[in-house]
Amino acid sequence: VGVLGAGGVTNANASGWRTTFWMQAAFHLVTVLGLVLFYHPIRRSDYPKMSLKGYIWACDPIGSVMFISSAAIVLLALDWAGGA
């Protein structure tokens, strides 16, 4: 629906991408307002207390660095392939 709507707005006017941008901004605003107004999860007290080092290791820094470096290498390889 989003692609068809953006295509319709762009076909209606040469500068339709601006309308698409503002529509997307409105959708994001409605989403944020909906989350702020209606989403109130239950607070849980059973989470363990962790130190800063515990929080860092919970985010898996080794796996994160490996993922970022491998994604960069794949993007570099796709760029060098030149669409072949």
BAFI-617860 format. One record per residue (C-alpha): residue in three letters; x, y, z. Coordinates in steps of 0.02 Angstrom, whole numbers, padded with zeros to 5 digits, always signed. Example, Ala and Ser with C-alpha at 12.3 -4.5 7.8 and 13.67 -1.06 7.14 Angstrom:
<sites>
ALA+00615-00225+00390/SER+00684-00053+00357/
</sites>
This chain:
<sites>
VAL+00000+00000+00000/GLY+00143+00119+00041/VAL+00230+00092-00126/LEU+00068+00114-00223/GLY+00023+00270-00124/ALA+00196+00346-00151/GLY+00185+00306-00337/GLY+00014+00387-00348/VAL+00071+00544-00259/THR+00226+00555-00368/ASN+00124+00531-00528/ALA+00001+00668-00475/ASN+00138+00798-00453/ALA+00320+00808-00506/SER+00371+00854-00328/GLY+00265+00715-00253/TRP+00412+00647-00155/ARG+00389+00793-00035/THR+00210+00738-00002/THR+00273+00561+00025/PHE+00400+00628+00151/TRP+00267+00722+00249/MET+00149+00573+00245/GLN+00288+00465+00316/ALA+00325+00595+00450/ALA+00140+00596+00498/PHE+00139+00405+00510/HIS+00290+00409+00625/LEU+00211+00544+00733/VAL+00050+00443+00750/THR+00151+00289+00796/VAL+00250+00380+00930/LEU+00094+00460+01003/GLY+00006+00291+01005/LEU+00152+00211+01098/VAL+00165+00353+01223/LEU-00022+00359+01258/PHE-00072+00176+01254/TYR+00081+00067+01290/HIS+00112+00043+01475/PRO+00198-00124+01506/ILE+00202-00201+01678/ARG+00362-00162+01771/ARG+00453-00320+01820/SER+00556-00329+01978/ASP+00637-00497+01942/TYR+00775-00426+01832/PRO+00945-00451+01913/LYS+01052-00303+01962/MET+01201-00292+01845/SER+01358-00188+01840/LEU+01409-00086+01688/LYS+01523-00229+01634/GLY+01375-00349+01645/TYR+01269-00236+01534/ILE+01409-00223+01406/TRP+01434-00412+01400/ALA+01245-00438+01387/CYS+01252-00342+01222/ASP+01381-00468+01154/PRO+01519-00349+01098/ILE+01620-00486+01012/GLY+01472-00543+00907/SER+01424-00362+00870/VAL+01597-00319+00806/MET+01602-00478+00701/PHE+01430-00440+00627/ILE+01473-00259+00586/SER+01639-00305+00506/SER+01564-00447+00403/ALA+01420-00336+00345/ALA+01546-00203+00292/ILE+01647-00333+00196/VAL+01491-00398+00108/LEU+01439-00221+00059/LEU+01614-00186-00004/ALA+01613-00346-00107/LEU+01444-00303-00182/ASP+01509-00130-00227/TRP+01665-00200-00307/ALA+01564-00327-00406/GLY+01482-00183-00498/GLY+01315-00269-00523/ALA+01394-00418-00613/
</sites>
